[in-house]
Amino acid sequence: MVAREKPSQRQKQAKGKPALRGARARPDPNAEPPLRPLRVVLLGVFLLTVAAGVGYSARWLWQQVPAAELSRVDALENVRVKAPFRAVTEQEVEDILLPYLQRGFFSLDIDGMRAALLSNPWIVNAAVSRRWPNGVEVAVEEAEPLAIWGGDQLLIASGELLPRPENLKNLRLPELAGDAELVERIMAQYQALAGLLTTKDMEVRRLSFDDLSGWQLELVSGIRLQLGHDELLERVGRFLRLTRGVLAPHLQKVAGVDTRYNNAVAVQWKEKDKTEN
């Protein structure tokens, strides 16, 4: 008798079902489906858009921070000012800059600070720059006074008349006088004479002009010259030749010289020398 093997449980379950052709792996219900190329591209665009939006918002929020809050983040701790402080005082510069310095390092209005400094007539140039991490540097250039005008004003190189600052009350400069409308003409004549009168005691102390008397010049030595209305350089040159000639031994006795004559000069002696002679 041949013993017959009982069918197994797997064989019983397979009975009555069609046979499968080839072997296939059953998908894992917990695994994520693969991304298709189009979905990858769309996802990348979305991420870039989000990143850009975050960057713009951060910048906008930073700009909208109130000044009091911002000052705690980037408060200026080192402010350096380079200036001669002759015509403009340190306090004046501080008063100009203070409203801007309260805004913080990143909020500094550089152009506004420079414009505010240049609003002072004695400041002819100004530079403002940040100095990382919490500083600002300011460089100020003042106008250069050339001469005293009328006692309470100073003439600067641009030809402009400016109020005389308190710091420059004792400044020793040549004096110019005349009609304010003729300031450019008077300054030009002064510069021409200053280039001619360069020796000791022959430099310009005062130059004035009026329609009646014309040009009048006083030298550092105290000698006063009447120069008339025209040919100033020629008349001054004639006087200089005399100082190197016949007047050389007597210059200390000369009070004034009238050069308005064509081929001669009139010499005025000092009162002491008149009485002695």
URVENQUI-V295343 format. One record per helix or strand of 2 or more residues. SS is the DSSP state (@ for helix, = for strand). FROM is the first residue (numbers start at 0). LEN is the number of residues. If there is no record, write none. Layout:
SS&FROM&LEN / SS&FROM&LEN
//
This chain:
@&8&6 / @&36&28 / @&66&8 / =&77&5 / @&89&12 / @&109&9 / =&122&9 / =&134&8 / =&144&5 / =&152&4 / =&160&3 / @&165&3 / =&173&4 / @&179&17 / =&203&7 / =&213&6 / =&223&5 / @&231&12 / @&247&6 / =&253&5 / =&265&4 / @&270&6
//
